[in-house]
Amino acid sequence: MAKRIWWQKPQIRTDEEQQLHRKVSWLELFFDLIFVVIIAELSHNLAVDVSWVGAGKYILLFLPAWWIWIGATYYNERFETEGIENRLFTFLLILAVAGLAVFSHHGLGETSVGFALSYVFARSIVTFLWWRAGYHAPSFRPTAKRFVIGSSISIAFFILSVFVPAPTGFILWAIGLFIDVNTPIFTLKHQAKLPKFSSSRLPERYGLFMIIVLGEAVVSVVQGLAGKEHLSLIDGITGILGMTLTFGIWWIYFDFVARRPPKPATGWVFAWGYLHMPLVMSVTATAAGINNAIASTATVLPLNVRCLICGSLAISLAVISLLETTLRRDEDEPAHPIWSPALKLAAAVVALILAVFGGLGAIALLSLLVILLAIQMSYGLWVWFR
């Protein structure tokens, strides 16, 4: 048995060129667990404040968590090793994400400084990893240079936000996040010259994160019912419909998206990755909406709750529709390249109409939304088993 190097230099991985099947590591699975906490906290915050302001706060707090996950995921995609350094850097990131979770409850209030500094800590680690990768892998150096510059500017905005009062500090957050989210676009030309991303590991990585997000919807249903002083038949039916809605989202994503890798060109992989950002946020928002639907005792759900449930589900369906267009098509692919995405877009439009003009109670609204998902599921069964 060859002696292993305990502290390894990052070298760009070529698994796809060697046609190697690569799986998500146990360390990455453990890393993802910490995001369960912050996703639950942000979903709870949105459920408490169902308004446009609440939605804006939700997005502003969700994006930092998501971008830390993205940075760690793509670094490991390119440079994962079995050395001890990978475990140590991942542990530091776990501490940073735990900080985000701790400070997220009042992330735009009394604990905003802690939230900002936790993000600075996490981004500094990822930025150092990109710099280190560029130092040891010359072919990656042009990409690393752009990542380091963009991340450093963003970090500077977050540090500056600590010393200015709200809301100016949060405007600086938004600028920093805008820079972070757009920086990878400026690396596209250079990344196109690098080895291709793994067609086995990357879809699995995103799929596992989707499971975490969907798990929050399940928790919302359970907590919503458990919080009732006296459970009624109506409460039970509402809970079942909420669970069915969650199961339907799982069914549609994993039937139409997760089972196929994105097209191999770097631009398509980028589009595929970016589209998951609104998807995970909208699915988490759906969980907050379901929680409100279960808690409501009104004959007609309030407009803000209807908009939250229907709007977030509409975004999920629309994004899944767009994701389908980024996926690789084999000769035996059963889903139609046009009609399958179009069916989801049509359902998204209907969901939006129900939000504004529905005027329905929880059971009626959730039932109609379940029917919209059932149509997508039935189409998948039809093309798969015909």
PyMOL commands that set and color helices and strands:
alter all, ss='L'
color gray80, all
select helices_A, chain A and resi 26-48+52-79+84-103+112-136+138-161+168-191+201-226+233-256+266-295+303-325+339-357+362-385
alter helices_A, ss='H'
color red, helices_A
deselect
rebuild
show_as cartoon
